[in-house]
Amino acid sequence: MKITRLETFLVKPRWLFLKVHTDEGLIGLGEPLLEGRALTCATAVSELEPYLIGKDPTRVMHHWQAMYRHAFYRGGPILTSALSGVEQALWDLTGKSLGVPVYKLLGGPLRSRIRCYAPARADSEESAVKNVKALVKEGYTAIKTGVPGRQRSRIIETKDFVDRAVSIYAAMREAAGPKVDIAIDFHGAVNPQTSLLLIKALEPYQPFFIEEPVQCQNVDVLAELVRKTHIPIATGERVFTKWGFRELLEKRAASILQPDLSHAGGIFECRIIAGMAESYYVGIAPHCPLGPIARAACLHLDASIPNFVIQERGSFGVGYLKEPFLHKKGFLPLPKNPGLGIELDEDAMEDKIGHNWLNRESYSADDESVIDW
């Protein structure tokens, strides 16, 4: 089997899908996207095509090494996102050619189903409680929310800001009860001085984990926050490859890592990251707000690592896959079909081809300065 061409196409609402075609008619699927940079990633994939044409797609790790190392400039969000999507497609082809799901190529499943969490908006106590109750009714036992009004520019926020965020979270905790896990995502948009105030104020309600309490560029700042709380700290969606995660582990800057399989290097690279994390007793909760191909890749990793914690829900593929994912009481079943175990529904996707999605722009209401979103 030889690779004949690579095909990328934009898919609403903001995704980039990849098909790797072969001379035997098998097609491998991947999702090589960086949010807001779909066209850039598509170009980066096309630059990998001359190397891949004519190659055996089942030599997955050989190709990963060649594409990563021969680039000379290694890592970074664009190159590793393009590489991640290609790697997913190569695993899909390998599994299809052998007639087995990808997780069987990674050592076989360690679990029979995959626990996932659902997002819940929390703009006010009333809306937060309503959203939580609806998700619990659907069967979810894990939820993730955000910090209301986090998009502020002040380094040290007011007591009112902290009190409001905590009161909304407390209302969610009361509505859900003590058996439901509720994580909270700071999204790297809260300054360290305010982040520490929030973490301490939230501790009595025992968040499942606190995600990205600060930006990830300065690992020492994150490690300092970790040492000042007993709440699990999670990070990693904007960290790339095993080399990026090494510092987080060595400095004990998180107890849960969240590599994104469409950004961090693909399925096997995240399997290596999970192995590194296991030796530090650190859990893995893969990041995935993307499309159903990325979701499928995550399920194969989730099934095959011992330190799996939980999976971000993301897209179930309704309107994109011939057989969308179906959750039952907050769990997703393992894919049974070969490769990634999914098939695109080309007819249903006809009206979803193409998009011009851009990252949002956020500015302070106080002085119009740029703030994180």
LUMKEVEX-683294 format. One line per field, with one value per residue (C-alpha): x negated, y, z negated. Coordinates in nm, 4 decimals. Each point is the difference from the previous one (the first is absolute). Example, Ala and Ser with C-alpha at 12.3 -4.5 7.8 and 13.67 -1.06 7.14 Angstrom:
<pts>
x -1.2300 | -0.1370
y -0.4500 | 0.3440
z -0.7800 | 0.0660
</pts>
This chain:
<pts>
x 0.0000 | -0.1313 | 0.1194 | 0.1218 | 0.1205 | 0.1061 | 0.3286 | 0.1047 | 0.3325 | 0.1511 | 0.3053 | 0.2475 | -0.0023 | -0.3820 | -0.1662 | -0.2509 | 0.0354 | -0.2674 | 0.0261 | -0.3135 | 0.0686 | -0.1753 | -0.0397 | 0.2061 | 0.3050 | -0.0291 | 0.0322 | -0.1415 | 0.1692 | -0.1665 | 0.0687 | -0.3099 | 0.1506 | -0.1104 | 0.3008 | 0.0147 | -0.2880 | 0.1733 | -0.1454 | -0.3483 | 0.0271 | 0.1314 | -0.3097 | -0.2242 | 0.1621 | -0.0531 | -0.3692 | -0.0186 | 0.1566 | -0.3176 | -0.1645 | 0.3013 | 0.0921 | -0.1016 | -0.0726 | 0.1453 | 0.2456 | -0.0403 | -0.3530 | 0.1655 | -0.2803 | -0.2688 | 0.1984 | 0.0631 | -0.3724 | -0.0801 | 0.2646 | -0.0846 | -0.3781 | -0.0561 | 0.1951 | -0.3142 | 0.2170 | 0.1726 | 0.3234 | 0.2372 | 0.3777 | 0.0203 | -0.2553 | 0.1158 | 0.3695 | -0.0633 | -0.2131 | 0.2653 | 0.2752 | -0.2203 | -0.1041 | 0.3650 | 0.0741 | -0.2991 | 0.1207 | 0.3477 | -0.1459 | -0.2143 | 0.2962 | 0.2187 | -0.2659 | -0.0281 | 0.3716 | -0.0359 | 0.0784 | -0.2984 | 0.0159 | -0.0853 | -0.3199 | -0.0803 | 0.0150 | 0.3729 | 0.2683 | -0.0416 | 0.3669 | 0.3295 | 0.1383 | -0.1248 | 0.1221 | 0.0502 | 0.0990 | 0.2438 | -0.0325 | 0.2377 | 0.0242 | 0.0068 | 0.0916 | 0.2244 | 0.1123 | 0.3357 | -0.1396 | -0.2796 | 0.2406 | 0.2321 | -0.2855 | -0.1406 | 0.3356 | 0.0588 | -0.3379 | 0.0470 | 0.3409 | -0.1731 | -0.2168 | -0.3263 | -0.1999 | -0.2649 | 0.0391 | -0.2380 | 0.0812 | -0.1899 | -0.0663 | 0.2792 | -0.1336 | -0.3553 | -0.0769 | -0.1183 | -0.3262 | -0.0713 | -0.2987 | 0.1679 | 0.3768 | 0.2559 | 0.1515 | 0.3321 | -0.1540 | -0.1248 | 0.3181 | 0.2219 | -0.2043 | 0.0031 | 0.3721 | 0.0869 | -0.2257 | 0.1495 | 0.3496 | -0.1087 | -0.1491 | 0.3232 | 0.2119 | -0.2174 | -0.0645 | -0.3218 | -0.0162 | -0.0377 | -0.3458 | -0.0156 | -0.3215 | -0.0603 | -0.2042 | -0.1843 | -0.1061 | -0.3343 | 0.1894 | -0.0341 | -0.3134 | -0.1977 | 0.0787 | 0.3760 | -0.0276 | -0.1393 | 0.2841 | 0.2549 | -0.1613 | -0.0004 | 0.3605 | 0.1130 | -0.1758 | 0.2948 | 0.2090 | -0.2644 | -0.0230 | -0.0770 | -0.2970 | -0.0934 | -0.1060 | -0.2576 | 0.0007 | -0.2682 | -0.1636 | -0.2336 | -0.3094 | -0.1481 | 0.0039 | -0.1516 | 0.3010 | 0.2339 | -0.2096 | 0.0200 | 0.3798 | 0.0042 | -0.2028 | 0.2503 | 0.3138 | 0.1220 | 0.2400 | -0.1270 | -0.1398 | 0.0347 | -0.1741 | -0.1412 | 0.2320 | -0.2584 | -0.3059 | -0.1572 | -0.1871 | -0.1718 | -0.2652 | 0.2556 | 0.1601 | -0.3306 | -0.0446 | 0.3537 | -0.0735 | -0.3490 | 0.1179 | 0.3187 | 0.2022 | 0.3198 | 0.1597 | 0.2127 | -0.1350 | 0.2287 | -0.1847 | 0.2046 | -0.0404 | 0.0440 | -0.2679 | -0.2535 | -0.1291 | 0.2723 | 0.1140 | -0.3317 | -0.1750 | 0.2763 | -0.0419 | -0.3657 | 0.1049 | 0.2409 | -0.2816 | -0.2222 | 0.2852 | 0.0698 | -0.3455 | 0.0888 | 0.3472 | 0.1547 | 0.3317 | 0.0983 | 0.3184 | -0.0342 | 0.1093 | 0.2361 | 0.2420 | -0.0321 | 0.1822 | 0.0906 | -0.3266 | -0.1973 | 0.2576 | -0.0501 | -0.3795 | 0.0425 | 0.2135 | -0.2749 | -0.2564 | 0.2450 | 0.0587 | -0.3680 | -0.1594 | 0.0132 | -0.0003 | 0.3050 | 0.2195 | 0.2768 | 0.0648 | 0.1236 | 0.3279 | -0.0299 | 0.1928 | 0.1959 | -0.0017 | 0.3729 | 0.0311 | -0.3625 | -0.0300 | 0.2068 | 0.0029 | -0.0302 | -0.1299 | 0.2743 | -0.0641 | 0.1723 | -0.0010 | -0.3082 | -0.1983 | -0.0920 | -0.0419 | -0.3270 | -0.0125 | 0.0425 | -0.0836 | -0.3559 | -0.2267 | 0.1505 | 0.3352 | 0.1889 | 0.1319 | 0.0894 | 0.3545 | -0.0831 | 0.3660 | 0.0751 | -0.3164 | 0.0785 | 0.1329 | -0.2834 | -0.2978 | -0.1907 | -0.0190 | -0.1722 | -0.0158 | -0.2395 | -0.1205 | 0.1991 | -0.1335 | 0.0273 | -0.0603 | 0.0339 | 0.3198 | -0.2042 | -0.2670 | 0.0309 | -0.3299 | -0.0420 | 0.0985 | 0.0018 | 0.3137
y 0.0000 | 0.3412 | 0.3523 | 0.1747 | 0.3415 | 0.2105 | 0.1921 | 0.2638 | 0.1810 | 0.2589 | -0.1208 | 0.2135 | 0.1314 | 0.0438 | -0.3331 | -0.1386 | -0.3626 | -0.2049 | -0.3010 | -0.1991 | -0.1995 | -0.3240 | -0.2127 | -0.2767 | 0.2222 | 0.0315 | 0.3537 | 0.1153 | 0.2807 | 0.2635 | 0.3420 | 0.2228 | 0.3211 | 0.2904 | 0.2127 | 0.3171 | -0.1168 | -0.2519 | 0.1344 | 0.0156 | -0.3611 | -0.1073 | 0.1522 | -0.1707 | -0.3347 | 0.0608 | 0.0600 | -0.3501 | -0.1577 | -0.0261 | -0.2088 | -0.2280 | -0.0742 | -0.3537 | -0.1000 | -0.2935 | 0.1633 | -0.2763 | 0.1164 | 0.2548 | 0.0751 | 0.0048 | 0.2653 | 0.1950 | 0.0164 | 0.1019 | 0.2709 | 0.1387 | -0.0092 | 0.0850 | 0.3226 | 0.1255 | 0.2515 | -0.2349 | 0.0251 | 0.2929 | 0.0053 | 0.0070 | -0.2697 | -0.2387 | 0.0544 | -0.0894 | -0.2956 | -0.1125 | -0.0204 | -0.1881 | -0.2423 | -0.0673 | -0.0814 | -0.2363 | -0.1903 | -0.0120 | -0.1550 | -0.2442 | -0.1216 | -0.0299 | -0.1963 | -0.2470 | -0.0080 | 0.1149 | 0.3150 | 0.2242 | -0.0664 | -0.3641 | 0.1188 | 0.1926 | -0.3092 | -0.0581 | 0.1704 | 0.0476 | 0.0975 | -0.0829 | 0.3550 | 0.3585 | 0.2497 | 0.3542 | 0.3348 | 0.2526 | 0.3808 | 0.2153 | 0.3764 | 0.1963 | 0.3626 | 0.0236 | -0.2214 | -0.0578 | -0.1015 | -0.2068 | -0.1998 | -0.0549 | -0.1254 | -0.2294 | -0.1594 | -0.0650 | -0.1731 | -0.2106 | -0.1019 | -0.1127 | -0.2297 | 0.1926 | -0.0471 | 0.2571 | 0.3607 | 0.2840 | 0.3667 | 0.3270 | 0.3129 | 0.2533 | 0.3359 | -0.1363 | 0.2238 | 0.2904 | 0.1882 | 0.0637 | -0.1809 | -0.0110 | -0.0255 | 0.1368 | -0.1957 | 0.0209 | -0.1809 | -0.2860 | -0.0186 | -0.0162 | -0.2745 | -0.2059 | 0.0507 | -0.1280 | -0.3010 | -0.0678 | 0.0069 | -0.2536 | -0.2236 | 0.0124 | -0.0751 | -0.2906 | -0.1558 | -0.1466 | -0.2983 | 0.2075 | 0.1282 | 0.3675 | 0.1320 | 0.3703 | 0.1462 | 0.3302 | -0.0234 | 0.1640 | 0.3304 | 0.0805 | 0.1676 | -0.1998 | 0.2424 | -0.0369 | -0.3685 | -0.0820 | 0.1920 | -0.1953 | -0.3365 | 0.0533 | 0.1194 | -0.3036 | -0.2606 | -0.0628 | -0.1182 | -0.2490 | 0.0590 | -0.3137 | 0.1922 | 0.3590 | 0.0349 | 0.2484 | 0.2245 | 0.2067 | 0.0109 | -0.2899 | 0.1902 | 0.0368 | -0.3442 | 0.1261 | 0.2253 | -0.2958 | -0.2206 | 0.2638 | -0.0020 | -0.3800 | 0.0042 | 0.2372 | -0.2116 | -0.3561 | 0.0285 | -0.1885 | 0.2378 | -0.0878 | 0.1462 | -0.0952 | 0.0945 | 0.2554 | -0.2187 | -0.1993 | -0.3326 | -0.1981 | 0.2688 | 0.2628 | -0.2193 | -0.1037 | 0.3296 | -0.0147 | -0.3423 | 0.0739 | 0.3129 | -0.1713 | 0.2832 | -0.2040 | -0.3188 | -0.0406 | 0.0466 | 0.0917 | -0.0632 | 0.0647 | -0.2826 | 0.2460 | 0.2362 | -0.1864 | -0.2442 | -0.2563 | -0.3254 | -0.1692 | 0.3173 | 0.0457 | -0.3663 | 0.0792 | 0.3075 | -0.2174 | -0.2454 | 0.2810 | 0.1303 | -0.3432 | -0.0055 | 0.3239 | -0.1278 | 0.2637 | -0.0632 | 0.0639 | 0.1814 | 0.0661 | 0.3385 | -0.0156 | 0.2803 | -0.0940 | -0.2261 | -0.3695 | -0.1221 | 0.1506 | -0.1448 | -0.3493 | 0.0304 | 0.0926 | -0.3056 | -0.2340 | 0.1670 | 0.0096 | -0.3726 | -0.0909 | 0.1990 | -0.0936 | 0.3589 | 0.1204 | 0.2355 | 0.1296 | 0.1168 | 0.3417 | -0.0590 | 0.1993 | -0.0972 | -0.3251 | 0.0221 | 0.0396 | 0.1225 | -0.0964 | -0.3742 | -0.2894 | -0.1356 | 0.2866 | -0.0618 | -0.0712 | 0.0676 | -0.1976 | 0.1407 | 0.2073 | -0.2772 | -0.0651 | -0.3533 | -0.1144 | 0.0120 | -0.3507 | 0.0519 | -0.0116 | 0.3018 | 0.2977 | -0.1752 | 0.2820 | 0.0790 | 0.3466 | 0.0579 | 0.1868 | 0.0724 | 0.1495 | 0.2100 | 0.1627 | 0.3179 | 0.0162 | 0.0345 | 0.3265 | 0.2610 | 0.3281 | -0.0413 | 0.2333 | 0.0136 | 0.2514 | 0.3423 | 0.1042 | 0.3440 | 0.1469 | 0.1920 | 0.2292 | 0.1245 | -0.2042 | -0.1790 | -0.3505 | -0.2846 | -0.3808 | -0.1757
z 0.0000 | 0.1005 | -0.0716 | 0.3163 | -0.1193 | -0.2980 | 0.0036 | -0.2533 | -0.0172 | -0.2314 | -0.1894 | -0.1953 | -0.2635 | -0.0161 | 0.0806 | 0.2496 | 0.1087 | 0.1754 | 0.2302 | 0.0814 | 0.3175 | 0.0983 | 0.3116 | -0.1633 | -0.0435 | -0.3768 | -0.1384 | -0.3323 | -0.1940 | -0.2158 | -0.1480 | 0.0332 | -0.1363 | -0.2137 | -0.0882 | 0.2085 | 0.2203 | 0.2256 | 0.3256 | -0.1493 | -0.1147 | 0.3400 | 0.1590 | -0.2555 | 0.0870 | 0.3720 | -0.0723 | -0.1495 | 0.3090 | 0.2152 | -0.2725 | -0.0481 | 0.3636 | 0.0907 | -0.3602 | -0.1949 | -0.2465 | -0.2586 | -0.0915 | -0.2257 | -0.2438 | 0.2699 | 0.1852 | -0.3212 | -0.0682 | 0.3564 | 0.0198 | -0.3427 | 0.0150 | 0.3661 | -0.0502 | -0.1815 | -0.1911 | -0.2397 | -0.1919 | -0.0246 | 0.0392 | 0.3808 | 0.0845 | -0.2716 | 0.0795 | 0.3649 | -0.1061 | -0.2505 | 0.2597 | 0.2444 | -0.2749 | -0.0892 | 0.3636 | 0.0228 | -0.3073 | 0.1549 | 0.3143 | -0.1974 | -0.2020 | 0.3077 | 0.1877 | -0.2900 | -0.0783 | -0.3641 | -0.2015 | -0.0717 | -0.3765 | 0.0688 | 0.1667 | -0.3191 | -0.2212 | -0.0235 | -0.2063 | -0.3749 | -0.0418 | 0.1653 | 0.0278 | -0.0204 | -0.2588 | 0.1302 | -0.1439 | 0.1445 | 0.0071 | -0.2017 | 0.0420 | -0.3238 | 0.0721 | -0.3053 | -0.2866 | 0.1686 | 0.3392 | -0.1574 | -0.2141 | 0.2971 | 0.2191 | -0.2688 | -0.0751 | 0.3702 | 0.0394 | -0.3122 | 0.1345 | 0.3213 | -0.2111 | -0.0213 | -0.3174 | 0.0939 | 0.1131 | 0.0825 | -0.0345 | 0.0284 | -0.2028 | 0.0623 | 0.1133 | 0.0242 | 0.2955 | -0.2096 | 0.0231 | -0.3678 | -0.1440 | -0.3406 | 0.0234 | -0.2446 | -0.2843 | 0.1851 | 0.3009 | -0.2203 | -0.2078 | 0.3082 | 0.1638 | -0.3191 | -0.0651 | 0.3484 | -0.0415 | -0.3456 | 0.1517 | 0.2607 | -0.2673 | -0.2025 | 0.3076 | 0.1124 | -0.3392 | -0.1378 | 0.2376 | 0.3166 | 0.0936 | 0.1025 | 0.1519 | 0.0626 | 0.2854 | -0.0510 | 0.3680 | -0.0695 | -0.0016 | -0.3711 | -0.1341 | -0.2594 | -0.2816 | 0.0517 | 0.0873 | -0.3429 | -0.1686 | 0.2041 | -0.0675 | -0.3757 | 0.0011 | 0.2048 | -0.2161 | -0.2399 | 0.2990 | 0.1202 | 0.3738 | 0.2000 | 0.1393 | 0.0856 | 0.3617 | 0.1295 | -0.3087 | 0.1761 | 0.3423 | 0.0713 | 0.1168 | -0.3490 | -0.1595 | -0.3252 | -0.0648 | 0.0548 | -0.2289 | -0.2727 | 0.0175 | -0.0171 | -0.3220 | -0.1626 | 0.0466 | -0.0448 | 0.2982 | 0.3105 | 0.2619 | 0.3694 | 0.3031 | 0.3391 | 0.2852 | 0.1215 | -0.0582 | 0.2834 | 0.0151 | -0.2726 | -0.0262 | -0.0950 | -0.2657 | -0.1522 | -0.1862 | -0.1409 | -0.1455 | -0.1257 | -0.1808 | -0.1223 | 0.1462 | 0.0489 | -0.1247 | 0.3146 | 0.3535 | 0.2895 | 0.3266 | 0.3132 | 0.2503 | 0.2892 | -0.1317 | -0.2154 | 0.2607 | 0.0577 | -0.1565 | -0.0730 | -0.1127 | -0.2567 | -0.0952 | -0.0751 | -0.2009 | -0.1979 | -0.0763 | -0.1219 | -0.2165 | -0.1486 | -0.1575 | -0.1821 | -0.1038 | 0.2243 | 0.1758 | 0.3627 | 0.1033 | 0.3756 | 0.1301 | 0.2989 | 0.0928 | 0.3682 | 0.2443 | 0.0046 | 0.1557 | -0.2868 | -0.2378 | 0.1431 | -0.0332 | -0.3671 | -0.0752 | 0.1199 | -0.2245 | -0.2926 | 0.0322 | -0.0015 | -0.2851 | -0.3707 | -0.1311 | 0.1945 | -0.2055 | 0.2255 | 0.3564 | 0.1088 | 0.1810 | 0.3239 | 0.3128 | 0.0177 | 0.3804 | 0.0629 | 0.3579 | 0.0708 | -0.0651 | 0.1308 | -0.3543 | -0.2514 | -0.3503 | -0.2517 | -0.3661 | -0.2741 | -0.3524 | 0.0717 | 0.1701 | 0.3634 | 0.1382 | 0.1519 | 0.3816 | 0.1403 | 0.3664 | 0.1416 | -0.0133 | -0.1762 | 0.0396 | 0.1701 | 0.3478 | 0.1250 | 0.1253 | 0.3192 | 0.0844 | -0.3416 | 0.0206 | 0.3349 | -0.1608 | -0.2532 | 0.2332 | -0.0335 | -0.2764 | -0.0863 | -0.3786 | -0.1808 | -0.3584 | -0.2003 | -0.0910 | -0.3665 | -0.1453 | -0.3478 | -0.0681 | -0.2259 | 0.2400 | 0.3234 | -0.0560 | 0.1466 | -0.2336 | 0.0259 | 0.1192
</pts>
